[in-house]
Amino acid sequence: MKIGYARISTKDQSLAMQVEALKEVGCEQIHEEIASGAKTARPVLDEIIKNIRENDTLVIWKLDRLGKNLSHLIQLATTLMNKKIGLISLNDPIDTSTAQGRMIFGIFASLAEFERELINERTEAGLKYARG
């Protein structure tokens, strides 16, 4: 089953474009949420992840609608893949139900890990420099 998730950050925005795109690709359920992109607390998304079943596919309009940042996005996508749930982003080259999509996602995950390691190295270098 295709399950759609649409999110906007404020009530001043509209979900209509996302919802219409999710309907066009055949989502049987569409869940809507208003939640700031800066927060990881997303009750509607949490409920979807809790109840989604193996072999279902979560469909989103764009990756930035799903995750707060790259590491949060990777955490969510990894959770879905571990539950054998596909993830399709309509406006990004991501479809984890295919080998190619999983490879692309793996590249993103590797880049995120590299970014975290660089931040740690810079932090350590800065502290070392500050200590003299």
Buried (B, 14 or more C-beta within 10 A) or exposed (E): EBBBBBBBBEEEEEBEEBBEBBEEEEBEBBBBBBBEBEEBEBEBBEEBBEEBEEEBBBBBBBBBBBBBBBBBBBBBBEEBBEEEBBBBBBEBEBBBBEEEBBEBBEEBBEEBEEEEEEEEEEEEEEEEEEEE
